[in-house]
Amino acid sequence: MQPSDARMLRGAAIPTALVGVGAVLIGLLTAGTKGLFGAALAAVVVIAFFSLSAVVVSWAGRISAQTMMLAALASYVVKILVVMVVVTLIDGVSLWNTTVFGWTVIGLALTWIAAEFRVTLQRGRPYIDEPEGALDKAP
């Protein structure tokens, strides 16, 4: 993993984990132990899925930019499908609060995306690489 990719992963995972701890406490206060379990499960799912996606995209980035884009899109589709399967499987489970689980997944996913956006803005790297000498052309 490239240092910039590791910085991105840390910059997103740490704030998401902190918000996840807050979500677990809120789940405990609002829905008792079932809320605690629902929020904890959601935190594990979101952090695991997004971390795995970051690792896959980083690996694909070493191959080519096109492969990196394909890996990002494929990991997104797989994440959505797996979350749909997990939500379907836990629908009838009474061990945790599914409402707390759902809201925690949404909140932590938005936290992860915002944290990645913040890290990207701090890096200051251009999104488009200009061809060498493109600015040197005089009229």
C-alpha positions, 0 to 999 in steps of 0.5 A: 500500500502506498503511503498516500493510500495508507494516509487516506485509510487512516484518515477515514477509519479513525474518525469513523471509529470514533463516530462509531463509538458515539453511535454505540453509546447513543444506541445503548442510551436509546434502545438498550443493549439491543441498540448497543449490539446494532450499532456495534455490528453496523460499525464493524460492517462499515469499517470492514467494508470500506477498509477492504474497498480501500485496500482493493483500490490501492492494490489496483492502483499499482496496476493502472488507473483504469484498473483502479477505477474498475476496482472502485466501481466493482467494490462499490457494487459488491458492498451494496449487494453484501449490505443488502444481503446482511440487512435481509438476513438480520431482518428477523433477528431480535438480538439487536435493534435493526433500526439502530443498525440501519441509521448507524450504517448510514451515519458511518458511511457518510462519516467515512466519505466526508473523512476521505474528502477531507484527507483528499483536500488536505493532500492538495494533489491535482486530479488531472495530470497535465501532459509535460510541457502543456503550459510551456506552449507560447502563442 
